[in-house]
Amino acid sequence: MSFAGFVFDMIRRDKENRNLRLLRRERLNERLDKMYKGHGMPRNTTAEDMEKITRLTRQKEYSEQRHTVRMMSIIMGICILTASVLVFIFTR
């Protein structure tokens, strides 16, 4: 086989792979559309309901953030305490 044959084979494989990627992308989009179908906001949601939802969401985010800060403080305190004990033990 000449060099041109290798080139044509490579071009053909590249074209096939491009078509397969396109097909895979279309299948993924169809699957996502099926999965998320009907998960939007209900049509009869009022402004008061939306305000309540946003307020509850903010409260939940705030409480999660406080919990994360507390846990990080506890972990950092334990690490500092452990490091202090190790330094005290090994410096004697």
Buried (B, 14 or more C-beta within 10 A) or exposed (E): EEEEEEEEEEEEEEEEEEEEEEEEEEEEEEEEEEEEEEEEEEEEEEEEEEEEEEEEEEEEEEEEEEEEEEEEEEEEEEEEEEEEEEEEEEEE
